[in-house]
Amino acid sequence: MFTAAPDRIHRADVAVVEQTAPDELAGIQALWPAFERAVGLRGRKMYARIDERAHTYTACTPVKPGDESLRLALGTLPGGWYLRGRLAGEPSALYTLIGAGMDALRANAPVDEFRPLVEFYRRHDQIELWVPVTA
């Protein structure tokens, strides 16, 4: 499933502009096109933050100068230790692997239940999955 063995990474907090929807397929599918239109894709790193306790899915991108005019919420992509796995493939098939990929990562380390899961969209055909772990 993963293109390489999962590894541990440490990330700093990142200030982001964001838009949130319920963590359900229809909400997620409606969220991304609207968010991408609002922020634009050129020069942007795209992330998703999944809060399983609140049942929310948040599309986000690091804040850039001028983003205050977007009228989107400001938030934080939490830092800390994560277990990272990498998926690659064609987008429609790739998205179907995310849930199983997160489950596989969770089985490998004690999960920090107070931080969100993260999807990092490296390219249209590559996604990094980050599961928060205790140090």
Backbone as numpy.savetxt, mean C-alpha at the origin, in Angstrom:
# Nx Ny Nz CAx CAy CAz Cx Cy Cz
5.16 -17.72 -5.74 4.34 -16.53 -5.74 5.21 -15.27 -5.74
6.16 -15.17 -4.80 7.01 -13.99 -4.73 8.17 -14.13 -5.71
8.65 -12.98 -6.22 9.76 -13.00 -7.18 11.09 -13.23 -6.49
11.17 -13.02 -5.19 12.37 -13.25 -4.39 11.90 -13.62 -2.99
12.81 -14.15 -2.20 12.45 -14.49 -0.81 12.07 -13.21 -0.06
11.05 -13.27 0.78 10.68 -12.09 1.58 11.87 -11.63 2.43
11.95 -10.33 2.65 13.01 -9.78 3.49 12.43 -8.75 4.44
13.22 -8.39 5.46 12.80 -7.38 6.44 13.36 -6.02 6.02
12.51 -5.01 6.13 12.94 -3.64 5.83 12.50 -2.73 6.97
13.21 -1.64 7.13 12.81 -0.63 8.10 12.55 0.66 7.34
11.40 1.26 7.58 10.99 2.47 6.87 10.71 3.59 7.86
10.99 4.81 7.45 10.62 5.99 8.22 9.16 6.35 7.90
8.51 7.10 8.79 7.18 7.63 8.49 7.27 8.48 7.22
6.21 8.48 6.42 6.15 9.30 5.21 4.84 10.08 5.23
4.93 11.40 5.07 3.73 12.24 4.95 3.13 12.02 3.57
1.82 11.80 3.53 1.15 11.49 2.27 -0.14 12.30 2.10
-0.57 12.43 0.84 -1.94 12.84 0.55 -2.67 11.54 0.28
-3.94 11.50 0.67 -4.63 10.20 0.64 -6.12 10.34 0.41
-6.69 9.20 0.01 -8.13 9.08 -0.16 -8.51 7.67 0.29
-9.57 7.57 1.09 -9.93 6.31 1.74 -11.29 5.81 1.27
-11.40 4.49 1.22 -12.65 3.81 0.88 -12.80 2.59 1.79
-13.99 2.01 1.85 -14.14 0.75 2.59 -13.24 -0.32 1.96
-12.73 -1.22 2.78 -11.85 -2.28 2.29 -12.70 -3.41 1.72
-13.25 -3.14 0.55 -14.03 -4.11 -0.20 -13.77 -3.85 -1.68
-13.86 -4.87 -2.48 -13.45 -4.78 -3.88 -14.08 -3.62 -4.64
-15.38 -3.43 -4.52 -16.05 -2.35 -5.27 -15.51 -0.99 -4.86
-15.30 -0.78 -3.57 -14.77 0.49 -3.09 -13.36 0.74 -3.57
-12.53 -0.30 -3.55 -11.14 -0.19 -4.00 -11.09 0.11 -5.50
-11.91 -0.59 -6.27 -11.92 -0.39 -7.72 -12.39 1.01 -8.10
-13.27 1.60 -7.32 -13.72 2.97 -7.58 -12.70 3.99 -7.10
-12.01 3.68 -6.03 -11.05 4.61 -5.42 -9.87 4.93 -6.32
-9.21 3.90 -6.87 -7.96 4.14 -7.60 -8.09 5.10 -8.78
-9.05 4.93 -9.69 -9.13 5.87 -10.82 -9.34 7.31 -10.36
-10.19 7.51 -9.36 -10.45 8.86 -8.86 -9.19 9.45 -8.21
-8.49 8.65 -7.42 -7.27 9.13 -6.77 -6.19 9.45 -7.79
-6.00 8.58 -8.77 -4.98 8.81 -9.79 -5.29 10.06 -10.61
-6.56 10.32 -10.92 -6.93 11.56 -11.62 -6.61 12.78 -10.76
-6.87 12.69 -9.47 -6.66 13.82 -8.57 -5.18 14.18 -8.43
-4.32 13.18 -8.28 -2.90 13.46 -8.01 -2.02 13.39 -9.25
-2.47 12.70 -10.29 -1.62 12.47 -11.46 -0.65 11.35 -11.18
-0.15 10.73 -12.22 0.76 9.60 -12.05 2.22 9.96 -12.25
2.49 10.98 -13.06 3.87 11.32 -13.40 4.65 11.72 -12.15
5.76 11.00 -11.92 6.64 11.32 -10.81 6.10 10.95 -9.44
5.07 10.14 -9.39 4.46 9.77 -8.12 4.79 8.34 -7.74
5.02 8.10 -6.45 5.09 6.75 -5.89 3.72 6.49 -5.30
3.14 5.35 -5.65 1.79 5.03 -5.21 1.80 3.89 -4.20
1.04 4.11 -3.13 0.93 3.15 -2.04 -0.54 2.93 -1.71
-0.81 1.84 -1.04 -2.11 1.62 -0.41 -1.84 1.20 1.02
-2.64 1.73 1.92 -2.54 1.41 3.35 -3.85 0.72 3.73
-3.74 -0.49 4.27 -4.92 -1.27 4.62 -5.01 -1.38 6.13
-6.05 -0.80 6.70 -6.28 -0.86 8.14 -7.33 -1.94 8.39
-6.89 -3.10 8.78 -7.82 -4.22 8.96 -8.76 -4.01 10.14
-8.32 -3.29 11.16 -9.19 -3.05 12.31 -10.32 -2.10 11.96
-10.03 -1.09 11.12 -11.05 -0.11 10.72 -11.76 -0.53 9.43
-11.28 -1.58 8.76 -11.85 -2.06 7.50 -11.80 -0.97 6.42
-10.63 -0.30 6.34 -10.48 0.75 5.33 -9.27 0.47 4.44
-9.36 1.01 3.23 -8.30 0.90 2.23 -8.01 2.32 1.79
-6.75 2.74 1.90 -6.39 4.12 1.61 -5.32 4.17 0.53
-5.64 4.81 -0.59 -4.64 5.07 -1.64 -3.88 6.31 -1.21
-2.56 6.29 -1.35 -1.78 7.45 -0.91 -0.51 7.61 -1.73
0.04 8.81 -1.67 1.29 9.14 -2.35 2.01 10.20 -1.52
3.36 10.16 -1.47 4.08 11.16 -0.68 3.73 12.59 -1.10
3.66 13.45 -0.11 3.32 14.86 -0.33 4.41 15.53 -1.15
3.98 16.32 -2.13 4.88 17.13 -2.95 4.46 18.59 -2.81
5.38 19.52 -3.09 4.98 20.94 -3.06 3.79 21.17 -3.99
2.83 21.92 -3.52 1.64 22.21 -4.29 0.48 21.27 -4.06
0.71 20.19 -3.33 -0.36 19.21 -3.09 -1.50 19.76 -2.24
-1.26 20.86 -1.52 -2.35 21.43 -0.72 -3.53 21.85 -1.60
-3.28 22.14 -2.88 -4.35 22.53 -3.78 -5.21 21.34 -4.22
-4.78 20.13 -3.93 -5.53 18.94 -4.33 -6.79 18.73 -3.50
-6.83 19.33 -2.34 -7.97 19.18 -1.42 -8.20 17.73 -1.03
-7.12 17.01 -0.83 -7.19 15.64 -0.33 -6.73 15.63 1.11
-7.08 14.60 1.83 -6.65 14.47 3.22 -5.14 14.26 3.28
-4.56 14.74 4.37 -3.15 14.48 4.65 -3.08 13.36 5.67
-2.07 12.51 5.56 -1.93 11.41 6.49 -0.48 10.97 6.58
-0.28 9.82 7.18 1.06 9.28 7.36 1.07 7.81 6.97
2.06 7.44 6.19 2.35 6.03 5.95 3.32 5.64 7.05
2.86 4.84 8.03 3.68 4.58 9.22 4.98 3.84 8.91
6.01 4.28 9.58 7.30 3.62 9.46 7.39 2.44 10.42
8.56 1.85 10.49 8.82 0.72 11.36 9.32 -0.46 10.56
9.35 -1.62 11.21 9.81 -2.85 10.56 8.67 -3.52 9.81
8.99 -3.99 8.61 8.04 -4.69 7.76 8.71 -5.93 7.17
7.91 -6.94 6.92 8.34 -8.08 6.12 7.83 -7.78 4.71
8.76 -7.82 3.73 8.42 -7.41 2.37 8.48 -8.60 1.42
7.45 -8.71 0.59 7.43 -9.68 -0.50 7.17 -8.93 -1.80
7.65 -9.47 -2.89 7.50 -8.80 -4.19 6.73 -9.68 -5.16
5.72 -9.09 -5.80 4.92 -9.78 -6.82 5.19 -9.13 -8.17
5.13 -9.93 -9.23 5.29 -9.39 -10.58 4.34 -10.13 -11.51
3.86 -9.42 -12.52 2.97 -10.03 -13.51 2.09 -8.98 -14.15
1.19 -9.44 -14.97 0.26 -8.52 -15.62 -0.77 -8.03 -14.61
-1.10 -6.73 -14.67 -1.92 -6.11 -13.62 -3.18 -6.87 -13.20
-4.05 -7.25 -14.09 -5.30 -7.86 -13.62 -5.02 -9.17 -12.86
-4.11 -9.98 -13.35 -3.77 -11.22 -12.66 -2.97 -10.93 -11.39
-2.13 -9.92 -11.44 -1.28 -9.55 -10.31 -2.11 -9.16 -9.10
-3.17 -8.40 -9.31 -4.01 -7.94 -8.20 -4.66 -9.10 -7.46
-4.93 -10.19 -8.16 -5.58 -11.33 -7.51 -4.63 -12.06 -6.56
-3.33 -11.79 -6.64 -2.34 -12.44 -5.78 -2.10 -11.70 -4.46
-2.61 -10.49 -4.34 -2.28 -9.66 -3.18 -2.74 -10.30 -1.87
-3.97 -10.72 -1.78 -4.49 -11.30 -0.54 -3.70 -12.51 -0.08
-3.44 -13.43 -0.99 -2.67 -14.63 -0.65 -1.23 -14.26 -0.30
-0.69 -13.25 -0.97 0.66 -12.80 -0.66 0.77 -12.23 0.74
-0.20 -11.42 1.13 -0.21 -10.87 2.50 -0.32 -12.00 3.52
-1.19 -12.99 3.24 -1.34 -14.12 4.15 -0.03 -14.90 4.29
0.67 -15.11 3.19 1.94 -15.83 3.22 2.97 -15.07 4.06
3.02 -13.75 3.92 3.96 -12.97 4.71 3.61 -13.03 6.20
2.33 -12.92 6.51 1.89 -12.97 7.91 2.30 -14.27 8.60
2.39 -15.34 7.86 2.73 -16.65 8.44 4.20 -16.75 8.82
5.01 -15.76 8.43 6.46 -15.84 8.63 7.02 -15.02 9.77
6.22 -14.22 10.44 6.76 -13.36 11.51 5.62 -12.86 12.39
5.92 -12.47 13.64 4.89 -11.88 14.50 4.43 -10.53 13.92
3.15 -10.42 13.66 2.59 -9.22 13.02 2.28 -8.16 14.07
2.59 -6.90 13.74 2.23 -5.75 14.57 0.81 -5.35 14.17
-0.16 -5.72 14.96 -1.58 -5.51 14.63 -2.00 -4.04 14.67
-1.14 -3.15 15.17 -1.50 -1.75 15.32 -1.06 -0.88 14.14
-0.34 -1.47 13.21 0.05 -0.73 12.00 -0.61 -1.40 10.79
-0.80 -0.65 9.72 -1.49 -1.19 8.55 -0.60 -2.06 7.67
-1.25 -2.86 6.86 -0.59 -3.54 5.75 -0.33 -2.47 4.68
0.69 -2.69 3.85 1.02 -1.69 2.81 1.24 -2.41 1.48
0.71 -1.80 0.43 1.02 -2.20 -0.94 1.81 -1.04 -1.55
2.95 -1.33 -2.13 3.75 -0.31 -2.82 3.78 -0.69 -4.29
3.21 0.16 -5.12 3.11 -0.08 -6.55 4.37 0.45 -7.23
5.39 -0.43 -7.34 6.69 -0.04 -7.91 6.56 0.32 -9.38
5.80 -0.47 -10.12 5.54 -0.27 -11.55 4.17 -0.87 -11.82
3.68 -0.71 -13.03 2.36 -1.27 -13.34 2.34 -2.79 -13.20
3.51 -3.43 -13.30 3.56 -4.89 -13.24 4.35 -5.42 -12.04
4.60 -4.56 -11.03 5.33 -4.98 -9.84 4.73 -4.33 -8.59
4.43 -5.16 -7.60 3.88 -4.67 -6.34 4.71 -5.26 -5.20
5.10 -4.40 -4.26 5.70 -4.88 -3.02 4.60 -4.93 -1.97
4.55 -6.01 -1.22 3.62 -6.15 -0.10 4.43 -6.02 1.18
3.96 -5.20 2.10 4.64 -5.01 3.37 3.69 -5.38 4.51
4.11 -6.29 5.35 3.36 -6.67 6.54 4.13 -6.14 7.74
3.49 -5.32 8.59 4.20 -4.77 9.75 4.54 -5.87 10.76
5.76 -5.88 11.20 6.20 -6.90 12.15 6.77 -6.22 13.39
6.77 -6.96 14.48 7.39 -6.46 15.70 8.89 -6.56 15.54
9.61 -5.66 16.15 11.08 -5.59 15.96 11.81 -6.80 16.45
